[in-house]
Each structure stands twice: as C-alpha cells, then as structure tokens.
Amino acid sequence: MTERSDIAPQTLHVSLEPEGVEVEYLDGRSVFYHGVPRKRGGSVVCPPGREVHVLVTSPEETEGVMVYVNDRTTHDEILESTGVGRVILEREEGTSLFPGVEVTNHGYRIEVRADPEIARGRVFVFAEDQTGETSYELVSPGDDTNGSDGGATGDGSIGGR
C-alpha cells in the first residue's frame, strides 16, 4: 500500500438541509450525508471499521472544513483537488484537527471530542462503511436534549440550532 500523508483542508461550501448535510468539493462535485445527525454531548467513539469524516462549519453555517481521519485509500492528489484534508494517526495517538476539535485513534475505534464554543461552528462526525452511514453533531455537554441516542432538533431538521 502506498504511504499516505496528512493534508490540510480548504474551505468548502456546506448546505444544512432538513434531510442531511451536503458538502460541495472544490472540484464541483458534492457529497450528501443522509439523515439528521444524532446529537452527542462533547464526544463520540465511532464503531470499528468505519471511515470517519469530521466537518466543522463556520458560524454562518454556509461553509466549513472537512478532514478524513485515517483514510489510507484516497490518493493525496484527489484530496488536494477536492479540498478535503486528512490526518493519519497511529494507535493511541491523538491530535487537534481544529481549535476545539480533537481526535484520538483507539486502535480500531476513532474518538472525536469537540467544544463547539471553541470551534465557533457546528461540529459533525460522519462514520460510514459499505453497509451504511451514521452521523453525529457534537454539542456542548447537556445540549444533547434528545438523549445519548440523539435525534433531530425540535422540527426534525438540522437547519436551525
């Protein structure tokens, strides 16, 4: 396997829709993460074997930066052309992705911790594999009013806070 390297992310267009989150890459393509992200207070540990993508929006929620965690399959040139960043972590290694957003590799599980006040935007975590995807929004502890299993905002969408 070819060695992969860390890549700094660039600012991407983001659209928060009632049905999910759309991210438009710099090359004009886009990805749509389906469903209302489950709210989690402060952190989430993603299941083993999942691709983990972390998105932090601007305070206006119209743009953001995205980083793939431990993605070893996407070529550097592809990430650079799309504007998506990447961080590679060894077992039990952690790093700060952005102010207020930390990730740690616990072997087969990736943990993402966030303080949205410090991040100054909304923090989303997408964990996916061939069988499906799960999405989370990391909120301040106590703001996960829908319980640890998460859920939608009061109107069933993610467009509002």
Secondary structure, 3 states (H helix, E strand, C coil): CCCCCCECCCCEEEEEECCEEEEECCCCCEEEEECCCEEEECEEECCCCCEEEEEEECCCCCEEEEEEECCCCCCHHHHHHHCCEEECCCCCCEEEEECCEEEEECCCCEEEEECHHHHCCCEEEEEEECCEEEEEEEECCCCCCCCCCCCCCCCCCCCCC
